[in-house]
Amino acid sequence: MFTSTLPALRRAPLVFGRGLSTSSSLKLAKAQASGDDTSDIESKISEEQTKLNTNIATDQAHAGDPSKGVA
């Protein structure tokens, strides 16, 4: 089983290193390799990427601002 899916996993889109969870990326690669429907996994990855982009934009917008204490 493992050896038959290995070539397909190598062809799967590389999404590691973009801030996405490794587990979601692996689930997507496995589903693509086995020919399963990936729409639910892709939806979750899209949601994660949207949150990440929002956080990055917020961080960049507030770069250099003084730190705020936590009460």
Gaussian input, Z-matrix of N, CA and C with variables (Angstrom, degrees):
# hf/3-21g

backbone

0 1
 N
 C     1     B1
 C     2     B2     1     A1
 N     3     B3     2     A2     1     D1
 C     4     B4     3     A3     2     D2
 C     5     B5     4     A4     3     D3
 N     6     B6     5     A5     4     D4
 C     7     B7     6     A6     5     D5
 C     8     B8     7     A7     6     D6
 N     9     B9     8     A8     7     D7
 C    10    B10     9     A9     8     D8
 C    11    B11    10    A10     9     D9
 N    12    B12    11    A11    10    D10
 C    13    B13    12    A12    11    D11
 C    14    B14    13    A13    12    D12
 N    15    B15    14    A14    13    D13
 C    16    B16    15    A15    14    D14
 C    17    B17    16    A16    15    D15
 N    18    B18    17    A17    16    D16
 C    19    B19    18    A18    17    D17
 C    20    B20    19    A19    18    D18
 N    21    B21    20    A20    19    D19
 C    22    B22    21    A21    20    D20
 C    23    B23    22    A22    21    D21
 N    24    B24    23    A23    22    D22
 C    25    B25    24    A24    23    D23
 C    26    B26    25    A25    24    D24
 N    27    B27    26    A26    25    D25
 C    28    B28    27    A27    26    D26
 C    29    B29    28    A28    27    D27
 N    30    B30    29    A29    28    D28
 C    31    B31    30    A30    29    D29
 C    32    B32    31    A31    30    D30
 N    33    B33    32    A32    31    D31
 C    34    B34    33    A33    32    D32
 C    35    B35    34    A34    33    D33
 N    36    B36    35    A35    34    D34
 C    37    B37    36    A36    35    D35
 C    38    B38    37    A37    36    D36
 N    39    B39    38    A38    37    D37
 C    40    B40    39    A39    38    D38
 C    41    B41    40    A40    39    D39
 N    42    B42    41    A41    40    D40
 C    43    B43    42    A42    41    D41
 C    44    B44    43    A43    42    D42
 N    45    B45    44    A44    43    D43
 C    46    B46    45    A45    44    D44
 C    47    B47    46    A46    45    D45
 N    48    B48    47    A47    46    D46
 C    49    B49    48    A48    47    D47
 C    50    B50    49    A49    48    D48
 N    51    B51    50    A50    49    D49
 C    52    B52    51    A51    50    D50
 C    53    B53    52    A52    51    D51
 N    54    B54    53    A53    52    D52
 C    55    B55    54    A54    53    D53
 C    56    B56    55    A55    54    D54
 N    57    B57    56    A56    55    D55
 C    58    B58    57    A57    56    D56
 C    59    B59    58    A58    57    D57
 N    60    B60    59    A59    58    D58
 C    61    B61    60    A60    59    D59
 C    62    B62    61    A61    60    D60
 N    63    B63    62    A62    61    D61
 C    64    B64    63    A63    62    D62
 C    65    B65    64    A64    63    D63
 N    66    B66    65    A65    64    D64
 C    67    B67    66    A66    65    D65
 C    68    B68    67    A67    66    D66
 N    69    B69    68    A68    67    D67
 C    70    B70    69    A69    68    D68
 C    71    B71    70    A70    69    D69
 N    72    B72    71    A71    70    D70
 C    73    B73    72    A72    71    D71
 C    74    B74    73    A73    72    D72
 N    75    B75    74    A74    73    D73
 C    76    B76    75    A75    74    D74
 C    77    B77    76    A76    75    D75
 N    78    B78    77    A77    76    D76
 C    79    B79    78    A78    77    D77
 C    80    B80    79    A79    78    D78
 N    81    B81    80    A80    79    D79
 C    82    B82    81    A81    80    D80
 C    83    B83    82    A82    81    D81
 N    84    B84    83    A83    82    D82
 C    85    B85    84    A84    83    D83
 C    86    B86    85    A85    84    D84
 N    87    B87    86    A86    85    D85
 C    88    B88    87    A87    86    D86
 C    89    B89    88    A88    87    D87
 N    90    B90    89    A89    88    D88
 C    91    B91    90    A90    89    D89
 C    92    B92    91    A91    90    D90
 N    93    B93    92    A92    91    D91
 C    94    B94    93    A93    92    D92
 C    95    B95    94    A94    93    D93
 N    96    B96    95    A95    94    D94
 C    97    B97    96    A96    95    D95
 C    98    B98    97    A97    96    D96
 N    99    B99    98    A98    97    D97
 C   100   B100    99    A99    98    D98
 C   101   B101   100   A100    99    D99
 N   102   B102   101   A101   100   D100
 C   103   B103   102   A102   101   D101
 C   104   B104   103   A103   102   D102
 N   105   B105   104   A104   103   D103
 C   106   B106   105   A105   104   D104
 C   107   B107   106   A106   105   D105
 N   108   B108   107   A107   106   D106
 C   109   B109   108   A108   107   D107
 C   110   B110   109   A109   108   D108
 N   111   B111   110   A110   109   D109
 C   112   B112   111   A111   110   D110
 C   113   B113   112   A112   111   D111
 N   114   B114   113   A113   112   D112
 C   115   B115   114   A114   113   D113
 C   116   B116   115   A115   114   D114
 N   117   B117   116   A116   115   D115
 C   118   B118   117   A117   116   D116
 C   119   B119   118   A118   117   D117
 N   120   B120   119   A119   118   D118
 C   121   B121   120   A120   119   D119
 C   122   B122   121   A121   120   D120
 N   123   B123   122   A122   121   D121
 C   124   B124   123   A123   122   D122
 C   125   B125   124   A124   123   D123
 N   126   B126   125   A125   124   D124
 C   127   B127   126   A126   125   D125
 C   128   B128   127   A127   126   D126
 N   129   B129   128   A128   127   D127
 C   130   B130   129   A129   128   D128
 C   131   B131   130   A130   129   D129
 N   132   B132   131   A131   130   D130
 C   133   B133   132   A132   131   D131
 C   134   B134   133   A133   132   D132
 N   135   B135   134   A134   133   D133
 C   136   B136   135   A135   134   D134
 C   137   B137   136   A136   135   D135
 N   138   B138   137   A137   136   D136
 C   139   B139   138   A138   137   D137
 C   140   B140   139   A139   138   D138
 N   141   B141   140   A140   139   D139
 C   142   B142   141   A141   140   D140
 C   143   B143   142   A142   141   D141
 N   144   B144   143   A143   142   D142
 C   145   B145   144   A144   143   D143
 C   146   B146   145   A145   144   D144
 N   147   B147   146   A146   145   D145
 C   148   B148   147   A147   146   D146
 C   149   B149   148   A148   147   D147
 N   150   B150   149   A149   148   D148
 C   151   B151   150   A150   149   D149
 C   152   B152   151   A151   150   D150
 N   153   B153   152   A152   151   D151
 C   154   B154   153   A153   152   D152
 C   155   B155   154   A154   153   D153
 N   156   B156   155   A155   154   D154
 C   157   B157   156   A156   155   D155
 C   158   B158   157   A157   156   D156
 N   159   B159   158   A158   157   D157
 C   160   B160   159   A159   158   D158
 C   161   B161   160   A160   159   D159
 N   162   B162   161   A161   160   D160
 C   163   B163   162   A162   161   D161
 C   164   B164   163   A163   162   D162
 N   165   B165   164   A164   163   D163
 C   166   B166   165   A165   164   D164
 C   167   B167   166   A166   165   D165
 N   168   B168   167   A167   166   D166
 C   169   B169   168   A168   167   D167
 C   170   B170   169   A169   168   D168
 N   171   B171   170   A170   169   D169
 C   172   B172   171   A171   170   D170
 C   173   B173   172   A172   171   D171
 N   174   B174   173   A173   172   D172
 C   175   B175   174   A174   173   D173
 C   176   B176   175   A175   174   D174
 N   177   B177   176   A176   175   D175
 C   178   B178   177   A177   176   D176
 C   179   B179   178   A178   177   D177
 N   180   B180   179   A179   178   D178
 C   181   B181   180   A180   179   D179
 C   182   B182   181   A181   180   D180
 N   183   B183   182   A182   181   D181
 C   184   B184   183   A183   182   D182
 C   185   B185   184   A184   183   D183
 N   186   B186   185   A185   184   D184
 C   187   B187   186   A186   185   D185
 C   188   B188   187   A187   186   D186
 N   189   B189   188   A188   187   D187
 C   190   B190   189   A189   188   D188
 C   191   B191   190   A190   189   D189
 N   192   B192   191   A191   190   D190
 C   193   B193   192   A192   191   D191
 C   194   B194   193   A193   192   D192
 N   195   B195   194   A194   193   D193
 C   196   B196   195   A195   194   D194
 C   197   B197   196   A196   195   D195
 N   198   B198   197   A197   196   D196
 C   199   B199   198   A198   197   D197
 C   200   B200   199   A199   198   D198
 N   201   B201   200   A200   199   D199
 C   202   B202   201   A201   200   D200
 C   203   B203   202   A202   201   D201
 N   204   B204   203   A203   202   D202
 C   205   B205   204   A204   203   D203
 C   206   B206   205   A205   204   D204
 N   207   B207   206   A206   205   D205
 C   208   B208   207   A207   206   D206
 C   209   B209   208   A208   207   D207
 N   210   B210   209   A209   208   D208
 C   211   B211   210   A210   209   D209
 C   212   B212   211   A211   210   D210

   B1=1.4479
   B2=1.5213
   B3=1.3039
   B4=1.4563
   B5=1.5273
   B6=1.3050
   B7=1.4673
   B8=1.5164
   B9=1.3285
   B10=1.4598
   B11=1.5227
   B12=1.3304
   B13=1.4655
   B14=1.5180
   B15=1.3166
   B16=1.4568
   B17=1.5269
   B18=1.3377
   B19=1.4663
   B20=1.5340
   B21=1.3136
   B22=1.4627
   B23=1.5225
   B24=1.3232
   B25=1.4588
   B26=1.5239
   B27=1.3122
   B28=1.4628
   B29=1.5278
   B30=1.3265
   B31=1.4663
   B32=1.5189
   B33=1.3319
   B34=1.4674
   B35=1.5197
   B36=1.3326
   B37=1.4559
   B38=1.5207
   B39=1.2864
   B40=1.4514
   B41=1.5183
   B42=1.3082
   B43=1.4517
   B44=1.5237
   B45=1.3286
   B46=1.4541
   B47=1.5189
   B48=1.2823
   B49=1.4499
   B50=1.5178
   B51=1.2920
   B52=1.4572
   B53=1.5180
   B54=1.3103
   B55=1.4499
   B56=1.5116
   B57=1.2915
   B58=1.4582
   B59=1.5088
   B60=1.3187
   B61=1.4499
   B62=1.5192
   B63=1.2907
   B64=1.4540
   B65=1.5121
   B66=1.3321
   B67=1.4674
   B68=1.5282
   B69=1.3264
   B70=1.4690
   B71=1.5206
   B72=1.3149
   B73=1.4519
   B74=1.5262
   B75=1.3311
   B76=1.4672
   B77=1.5237
   B78=1.3309
   B79=1.4608
   B80=1.5236
   B81=1.3242
   B82=1.4642
   B83=1.5260
   B84=1.3071
   B85=1.4645
   B86=1.5209
   B87=1.3209
   B88=1.4699
   B89=1.5247
   B90=1.3359
   B91=1.4609
   B92=1.5276
   B93=1.3265
   B94=1.4606
   B95=1.5185
   B96=1.3182
   B97=1.4665
   B98=1.5227
   B99=1.3305
   B100=1.4582
   B101=1.5299
   B102=1.3350
   B103=1.4563
   B104=1.5199
   B105=1.3447
   B106=1.4634
   B107=1.5243
   B108=1.3300
   B109=1.4634
   B110=1.5218
   B111=1.3203
   B112=1.4576
   B113=1.5261
   B114=1.3237
   B115=1.4604
   B116=1.5263
   B117=1.3379
   B118=1.4626
   B119=1.5234
   B120=1.3168
   B121=1.4607
   B122=1.5282
   B123=1.3360
   B124=1.4589
   B125=1.5221
   B126=1.3173
   B127=1.4595
   B128=1.5243
   B129=1.3260
   B130=1.4653
   B131=1.5205
   B132=1.3171
   B133=1.4626
   B134=1.5222
   B135=1.3158
   B136=1.4598
   B137=1.5280
   B138=1.3209
   B139=1.4640
   B140=1.5282
   B141=1.3312
   B142=1.4621
   B143=1.5281
   B144=1.3257
   B145=1.4621
   B146=1.5248
   B147=1.3336
   B148=1.4668
   B149=1.5259
   B150=1.3313
   B151=1.4634
   B152=1.5240
   B153=1.3244
   B154=1.4579
   B155=1.5236
   B156=1.3242
   B157=1.4656
   B158=1.5243
   B159=1.3326
   B160=1.4620
   B161=1.5213
   B162=1.3200
   B163=1.4657
   B164=1.5283
   B165=1.3111
   B166=1.4636
   B167=1.5267
   B168=1.3278
   B169=1.4633
   B170=1.5296
   B171=1.3352
   B172=1.4613
   B173=1.5261
   B174=1.3187
   B175=1.4606
   B176=1.5265
   B177=1.3239
   B178=1.4573
   B179=1.5298
   B180=1.3278
   B181=1.4591
   B182=1.5338
   B183=1.3149
   B184=1.4619
   B185=1.5242
   B186=1.3083
   B187=1.4602
   B188=1.5248
   B189=1.3121
   B190=1.4612
   B191=1.5160
   B192=1.3247
   B193=1.4580
   B194=1.5219
   B195=1.3148
   B196=1.4765
   B197=1.5283
   B198=1.2976
   B199=1.4688
   B200=1.5133
   B201=1.3075
   B202=1.4518
   B203=1.5194
   B204=1.3200
   B205=1.4529
   B206=1.5118
   B207=1.3032
   B208=1.4582
   B209=1.5215
   B210=1.3160
   B211=1.4681
   B212=1.5047
   A1=110.95
   A2=118.32
   A3=121.09
   A4=111.71
   A5=116.69
   A6=118.93
   A7=112.09
   A8=118.05
   A9=119.48
   A10=112.28
   A11=117.85
   A12=120.30
   A13=112.73
   A14=118.09
   A15=120.72
   A16=113.11
   A17=120.37
   A18=118.41
   A19=112.47
   A20=117.14
   A21=119.98
   A22=110.73
   A23=117.53
   A24=120.16
   A25=110.85
   A26=116.41
   A27=119.64
   A28=111.51
   A29=117.43
   A30=121.33
   A31=112.28
   A32=117.21
   A33=120.87
   A34=109.73
   A35=116.94
   A36=119.75
   A37=111.38
   A38=116.37
   A39=121.16
   A40=108.86
   A41=117.02
   A42=120.65
   A43=111.47
   A44=117.19
   A45=120.05
   A46=109.06
   A47=116.32
   A48=120.12
   A49=113.75
   A50=118.47
   A51=121.32
   A52=110.83
   A53=116.27
   A54=119.80
   A55=113.74
   A56=117.63
   A57=120.28
   A58=109.53
   A59=115.32
   A60=118.41
   A61=110.51
   A62=114.72
   A63=120.47
   A64=111.06
   A65=116.91
   A66=119.06
   A67=110.97
   A68=117.55
   A69=120.02
   A70=110.46
   A71=116.37
   A72=120.83
   A73=111.39
   A74=115.30
   A75=119.55
   A76=111.02
   A77=116.86
   A78=119.86
   A79=110.70
   A80=116.29
   A81=120.82
   A82=110.66
   A83=116.66
   A84=120.49
   A85=111.41
   A86=116.86
   A87=120.89
   A88=110.94
   A89=116.71
   A90=120.47
   A91=110.34
   A92=116.89
   A93=120.16
   A94=111.09
   A95=115.52
   A96=120.14
   A97=111.77
   A98=116.58
   A99=119.33
   A100=112.24
   A101=116.89
   A102=120.34
   A103=113.80
   A104=117.51
   A105=121.33
   A106=111.08
   A107=115.55
   A108=121.54
   A109=108.60
   A110=117.07
   A111=121.45
   A112=113.34
   A113=117.75
   A114=120.00
   A115=112.51
   A116=118.43
   A117=119.75
   A118=111.50
   A119=117.07
   A120=121.28
   A121=109.73
   A122=116.34
   A123=120.24
   A124=111.01
   A125=117.38
   A126=121.76
   A127=110.36
   A128=116.07
   A129=119.93
   A130=110.46
   A131=117.43
   A132=121.19
   A133=109.98
   A134=117.32
   A135=120.76
   A136=110.97
   A137=116.66
   A138=120.81
   A139=110.84
   A140=115.92
   A141=120.52
   A142=110.50
   A143=116.37
   A144=120.75
   A145=110.98
   A146=117.26
   A147=121.24
   A148=110.54
   A149=117.06
   A150=120.75
   A151=110.86
   A152=116.03
   A153=120.62
   A154=111.01
   A155=117.30
   A156=121.20
   A157=110.98
   A158=116.97
   A159=121.09
   A160=110.69
   A161=116.74
   A162=120.57
   A163=111.23
   A164=117.05
   A165=120.86
   A166=110.02
   A167=116.74
   A168=120.68
   A169=110.82
   A170=117.20
   A171=121.03
   A172=110.43
   A173=116.88
   A174=120.83
   A175=111.18
   A176=116.74
   A177=120.46
   A178=110.66
   A179=117.10
   A180=120.86
   A181=111.45
   A182=116.89
   A183=120.99
   A184=112.75
   A185=117.62
   A186=121.26
   A187=109.15
   A188=116.01
   A189=120.67
   A190=114.26
   A191=118.62
   A192=121.12
   A193=109.46
   A194=116.85
   A195=118.15
   A196=110.70
   A197=115.00
   A198=120.50
   A199=110.28
   A200=115.86
   A201=121.61
   A202=108.58
   A203=116.20
   A204=120.63
   A205=111.72
   A206=115.16
   A207=121.15
   A208=107.43
   A209=116.65
   A210=120.76
   A211=111.19
   D1=-49.48
   D2=-177.14
   D3=-62.05
   D4=-44.43
   D5=-177.21
   D6=-67.86
   D7=-28.20
   D8=-179.66
   D9=-74.65
   D10=-27.02
   D11=-179.61
   D12=-93.55
   D13=-13.02
   D14=-176.79
   D15=-58.75
   D16=-47.18
   D17=178.96
   D18=-60.67
   D19=-37.44
   D20=179.50
   D21=-68.39
   D22=-37.01
   D23=177.45
   D24=-63.88
   D25=-35.15
   D26=178.30
   D27=-67.42
   D28=-27.23
   D29=179.48
   D30=-87.14
   D31=-11.49
   D32=-177.84
   D33=-64.79
   D34=147.33
   D35=179.67
   D36=-58.68
   D37=139.33
   D38=-179.12
   D39=-87.26
   D40=110.77
   D41=-179.47
   D42=-115.36
   D43=0.75
   D44=177.18
   D45=-68.06
   D46=149.69
   D47=176.38
   D48=84.75
   D49=1.12
   D50=177.12
   D51=-102.94
   D52=15.26
   D53=179.95
   D54=88.78
   D55=-0.67
   D56=-179.18
   D57=-83.75
   D58=152.51
   D59=-179.56
   D60=-66.25
   D61=141.61
   D62=179.94
   D63=-63.31
   D64=-36.73
   D65=-178.23
   D66=-65.26
   D67=-40.27
   D68=177.84
   D69=-65.42
   D70=-40.75
   D71=179.85
   D72=-63.90
   D73=-41.82
   D74=179.14
   D75=-68.03
   D76=-40.18
   D77=178.27
   D78=-61.11
   D79=-41.70
   D80=178.58
   D81=-63.43
   D82=-46.90
   D83=-179.50
   D84=-61.42
   D85=-42.67
   D86=179.40
   D87=-64.56
   D88=-44.54
   D89=-178.76
   D90=-64.28
   D91=-41.37
   D92=178.29
   D93=-65.07
   D94=-39.95
   D95=-179.23
   D96=-65.01
   D97=-34.49
   D98=-178.19
   D99=-93.15
   D100=-0.61
   D101=177.44
   D102=80.21
   D103=14.97
   D104=-179.68
   D105=-77.69
   D106=163.80
   D107=175.42
   D108=-67.12
   D109=130.09
   D110=-177.18
   D111=-112.71
   D112=7.45
   D113=-173.88
   D114=-61.59
   D115=-39.44
   D116=179.94
   D117=-68.34
   D118=-37.96
   D119=178.99
   D120=-69.12
   D121=-43.36
   D122=178.83
   D123=-63.08
   D124=-35.68
   D125=177.65
   D126=-63.91
   D127=-44.69
   D128=179.14
   D129=-63.70
   D130=-42.91
   D131=178.84
   D132=-62.67
   D133=-40.32
   D134=178.18
   D135=-62.21
   D136=-41.90
   D137=177.60
   D138=-62.56
   D139=-44.27
   D140=178.77
   D141=-61.43
   D142=-42.92
   D143=-178.95
   D144=-65.58
   D145=-38.69
   D146=177.70
   D147=-62.48
   D148=-45.09
   D149=177.81
   D150=-61.67
   D151=-43.74
   D152=179.55
   D153=-61.68
   D154=-45.29
   D155=179.27
   D156=-61.41
   D157=-39.58
   D158=177.96
   D159=-63.92
   D160=-44.83
   D161=179.74
   D162=-64.04
   D163=-40.59
   D164=178.99
   D165=-63.85
   D166=-45.12
   D167=179.62
   D168=-62.18
   D169=-40.93
   D170=178.12
   D171=-63.70
   D172=-44.85
   D173=178.99
   D174=-61.01
   D175=-43.78
   D176=-178.90
   D177=-66.99
   D178=-38.19
   D179=-179.37
   D180=-66.66
   D181=-28.99
   D182=-176.76
   D183=-105.00
   D184=11.93
   D185=178.52
   D186=-61.02
   D187=130.99
   D188=179.17
   D189=88.87
   D190=-11.73
   D191=177.21
   D192=-67.60
   D193=148.49
   D194=176.90
   D195=-64.81
   D196=147.70
   D197=179.08
   D198=-68.16
   D199=148.63
   D200=176.90
   D201=-110.61
   D202=135.87
   D203=178.82
   D204=-72.22
   D205=159.06
   D206=176.78
   D207=-104.41
   D208=129.04
   D209=-176.96
   D210=-78.90

